[in-house]
Amino acid sequence: MKRFIFLVKHVFKKLLLIKLFNRYVAENKIIQQDIVQTISVRGCKVNPDTLKKKFEHLMIYYPEFAVIFFWRTKERRQWVKKIFIKEFLCKIFESTKIAGGLMCYHPFATVINAKSIGENFQFRNGLTIGNKGNDNTLIPTIGDNVTVGVNVVIIGNITIGNDVVIGAGSIVVKDVPSHCVIAGNPARIIK
């Protein structure tokens, strides 16, 4: 009986993935870029090497990818989300514009409220990106290819350039130029 229930759940999940792929992924270049970037960075080997198979792999084995997927699609049916997402406490404001290639390792305790974030943004748990003085006009703009360590805070009407690495535990409250590594409290350029 347990095996039968497992098989029914497995078949249902596969059918749901086909529907989600056709509805949200097949024609959406940004979600496709998220898939390709996550597979590449994580070093996943998927056979056959198709976009559909990569999507299924990420949705089944990486619930943090599912968090991003459901944020992008604005899927409102909670029962669908619960099939793929564990209880992550992660909030990405709907007003935040994020380009393709978004990837997270552990979205626990994360809040993202930015004007815009460029391509290939990577983050880890405990990230706070937000406003200053509870004023949503004073929120950050983040460039392409930015990687953020754990427990980072990025606050205020600041700009972070392209190709920036932000070290774990950093507090970023001033503009950051492109092509550098920053760390500390307050964050400063270290490379």
TORTI-336963 format. One record per atom (N, C-alpha, C): residue in three letters; x, y, z. Coordinates in steps of 0.1 Angstrom, whole numbers, plus 5000, padded with zeros to 4 digits. Each point is the difference from the previous one (the first is absolute). Example, Ala and Ser with C-alpha at 12.3 -4.5 7.8 and 13.67 -1.06 7.14 Angstrom:
# residues 2
ALA513249435078ALA499150125000ALA500950125000SER499650114993SER500950115000SER499250115008
END
This chain:
# residues 191
MET500849885000MET499250125000MET500950135000LYS501150005008LYS500850115001LYS500750034986ARG500449894994ARG500650024986ARG499050054990PHE498849965001PHE498950054991PHE499850155002ILE499950045013ILE499850155003ILE501250084995PHE501349945002PHE501250074995PHE499950024985LEU499649894993LEU499950014985LEU499050104996VAL498850015006VAL499050094997VAL500550145002LYS500750035011LYS500550135003LYS501150044989HIS500849904997HIS501150034990HIS499450034986VAL499049934996VAL499450024987VAL499350145000PHE499350035011PHE499350135002PHE501050114999LYS501149995007LYS501050115000LYS500650014986LYS500349894993LYS500550014986LYS499050074990LEU498749975002LEU499050064991LEU499950155003LEU500150035013LEU499950145004LEU501250084995LEU501249945000LEU501250064994LEU499950034986ILE499449904992ILE499750024986ILE499150134998LYS499050005008LYS499150124999LYS500750135003LEU500750005011LEU500850125004LEU501050044989PHE500749914995PHE501050034989PHE499350064988ASN498949944995ASN499350054989ASN499450145002ARG499550025012ARG499350135003ARG501050115003TYR501149975007TYR500950115004TYR501450004994VAL500549894996VAL501449994997VAL500350004985ALA499149934992ALA500349984986ALA500350134992GLU499350115004GLU500150134992GLU500650115009ASN500549975012ASN500550105009ASN501650005000LYS500650094993LYS501550004999LYS500650035014ILE499450085009ILE500650035013ILE500049875008ILE498949935001ILE500049875008ILE501049904993GLN500050004987GLN501049914994GLN501450035004GLN500350135001GLN501350045004GLN500349965014ASP499050015009ASP500149965014ASP500449855000ILE499349924992ILE500349854999ILE501449974996VAL500450064989VAL501349984995VAL501150045009GLN499950125007GLN501050055009GLN500149915012THR498849955006THR500049925012THR500749864997ILE499649944988ILE500649884997ILE501550014998SER500450114994SER501550024997SER500750025013VAL499650095009VAL500750035012VAL500049885009ARG498949935001ARG500049885009ARG500649884994GLY500450004987GLY500749894994GLY499149884998CYS498750024998CYS499149884999CYS500249944986LYS499949875000LYS500049924988LYS498649954998VAL499350034989VAL498749964997VAL499949934987ASN499449895000ASN499949924987ASN498549964998PRO499550044988PRO500650074989PRO500250145004ASP500950074993ASP500450145003ASP499150094993THR498750005004THR499050094995THR499550105010LEU499550114996LEU499550115009LEU498949945009LYS499149924994LYS498949945008LYS500649915011LYS500949924997LYS500649905010LYS500850085011LYS500750114996LYS500750085009LYS499050065010PHE498950054995PHE498950065008PHE499549905010GLU499649884995GLU499549905009GLU501049965011HIS501349994996HIS501049975010HIS500150105011LEU500050134996LEU500150115010LEU498850005009MET498849994994MET498850005008MET499949895010ILE500549884997ILE499949895008ILE501150005011TYR501350034996TYR501149995009TYR500550135007TYR499550114995TYR500550135005TYR498850095004PRO499549985012PRO498850085003PRO500350155000GLU501350045002GLU500350144999GLU499850064986PHE500249914990PHE499750044986PHE498550024999ALA499249925006ALA498550015000ALA499650135006VAL500650055010VAL499750135006VAL500150114989ILE501150004993ILE500250104990ILE499049984989PHE499749884995PHE499149974990PHE498650055003PHE499549975012PHE498750045004PHE499950155002TRP501150075004TRP500050145001TRP499950064986ARG500749954991ARG500050054986ARG498649994994THR499449885002THR498749974993THR498850065008LYS500250045012LYS498950065009LYS498949905001GLU500349875000GLU499049895002GLU499450025013ARG498750005001ARG499250035012ARG499549885007ARG500049894993ARG499449875006ARG501049955010GLN499750015012GLN500949965011GLN500349855000TRP499049924996TRP500249855000TRP501049964990VAL500150084989VAL501049974990VAL501450035005LYS500250115007LYS501250045006LYS500549895010LYS499149965008LYS500349915011LYS500649864995ILE499649974988ILE500649874994ILE501550014998PHE500550124997PHE501450024997PHE500850085010ILE499450085008ILE500750085009ILE499949965014LYS501149995007LYS500049985015LYS499750145006GLU499950005013GLU499750135007GLU501250095000PHE500250084989PHE501150105000PHE499350135004LEU500750075008LEU499650145004LEU500850094991CYS499450034988CYS500650084990CYS499050094994LYS500350134999LYS499150104994LYS500750084989ILE499549994988ILE500550094989ILE498850094996PHE500250135002PHE498950094997PHE499749994986GLU498750014997GLU499549994986GLU500550124991SER500250115007SER500550124992SER501549994996THR500749905006THR501449994996THR500149934986LYS500850074992LYS500349944986LYS501349935001ILE500049874996ILE501249925000ILE500249934987ALA501150034993ALA500349944987ALA500249855002GLY500249934989GLY500249864999GLY501349955007GLY500149875003GLY501149955006GLY500050005015LEU498950045006LEU499950015015LEU500249865006MET500849995011MET500349885006MET500250025015CYS499549915008CYS500250015015CYS500449865004TYR500850005011TYR500549875006TYR499149965011HIS499750095009HIS499149985011HIS499250125003PRO498750014996PRO499350135001PRO499450035014PHE500549935010PHE499450025014PHE500350145004ALA499050065007ALA500150135006ALA500550114991THR499550004988THR500450104990THR498850094996VAL500350134999VAL499150104995VAL500750084989ILE499450014989ILE500550074988ILE499150114996ASN500350125002ASN499250124995ASN501050104994ALA500149994986ALA500950084993ALA499350064988LYS500650114994LYS499550054988LYS500149904989SER501349964998SER500349904990SER501249925004ILE500149884994ILE501249915002ILE500349954986GLY501250004997GLY500449964986GLY500149844999GLU500649964989GLU500149864996GLU500949935010ASN499849875001ASN500949905007ASN500250055015PHE499050045007PHE500150035014PHE500049885008GLN500949985009GLN500149885009GLN500050055014PHE499249935009PHE500050045014PHE499949875009ARG500350025012ARG499949905010ARG499150055012ASN499849925010ASN499050035010ASN500350125008GLY499050065006GLY500250115009GLY500250134993LEU499650014988LEU500250124992LEU498950105002THR500350135003THR499050105001THR500450114990ILE499150034990ILE500250114991ILE498750085002GLY500250135004GLY498850075003GLY500250155000ASN499050075005ASN499950145000ASN500650065013LYS500250134999LYS500550085011LYS498950085006GLY499850005013GLY499050085007GLY498649964996ASN499849884996ASN498749954996ASN499450084988ASP500950054991ASP499650074988ASP500449924988ASN499049954993ASN500249914989ASN500550074988THR500350135000THR500750064989THR501550005002LEU500449965012LEU501449995004LEU500449855001ILE500049944988ILE500449864999ILE501149984990PRO500849895001PRO501249984992PRO499749964986THR501050034991THR500149954986THR501349924999ILE499849884995ILE501249905000ILE500249964986GLY501350004996GLY500449964986GLY500049864997ASP500649964989ASP500149864995ASP501249935007ASN499849875001ASN501149915005ASN500450045014VAL499150025009VAL500350035014VAL499749875008THR501049975009THR499949885008THR500150055015VAL499049965008VAL499950045014VAL500149895009GLY500850025010GLY500249895011GLY498950005010VAL500149925010VAL499049995010VAL499950125009ASN498850035006ASN499850105010ASN500550144995VAL499750044988VAL500450134995VAL498850095000VAL500250135003VAL499050105001VAL500450114989ILE499150034991ILE500250104990ILE498850105002ILE500350125004ILE498950095004ILE500250144993GLY498950064996GLY500050144995GLY500050014985ASN500050134997ASN500050044985ASN501450004995ILE500549874999ILE501449994995ILE500049924987THR501250004994THR500249924988THR501249915001ILE499849874997ILE501149915000ILE500349964986GLY501250024995GLY500449984986GLY499949854996ASN500649984988ASN500049864994ASN501349925006ASP499949874999ASP501149915004ASP500550035014VAL499150005010VAL500450035013VAL499749885009VAL501049975009VAL499849905010VAL499950075014ILE499049965007ILE499850065014ILE500249895010GLY500950025009GLY500449905009GLY498949985011ALA500149895006ALA499049965011ALA500050105011GLY498950035005GLY499850095012GLY500250154997SER500150044987SER500350144997SER498750085001ILE500350135004ILE498950105000ILE500350104990VAL499250014989VAL500350094989VAL499050125000VAL500550125002VAL499250125001VAL500550114991LYS501049974992LYS500550104990LYS500249944987ASP500050084989ASP500249954987ASP501349914999VAL499949904991VAL501149914998VAL500350004985PRO501350024996PRO500350004985PRO500049864995SER500149994987SER500149874993SER501349935002HIS500149874998HIS501249925000HIS500850015013CYS499349975011CYS500850005013CYS499449905010VAL500749975010VAL499649925012VAL499950095012ILE498850005007ILE499950085012ILE499649915011ALA500350055012ALA499749935013ALA500150095011GLY499449965011GLY500150085013GLY498850075004ASN500150075011ASN498950085006ASN500650135005PRO499850114992PRO499450014987PRO500949944989ALA499349954990ALA500849934989ALA500950104993ARG501249954997ARG501050074992ARG500749914990ILE500650064990ILE500649924990ILE501349945006ILE500049864997ILE501249935005ILE500849944989LYS499550014988LYS500749954988LYS499550064987
END
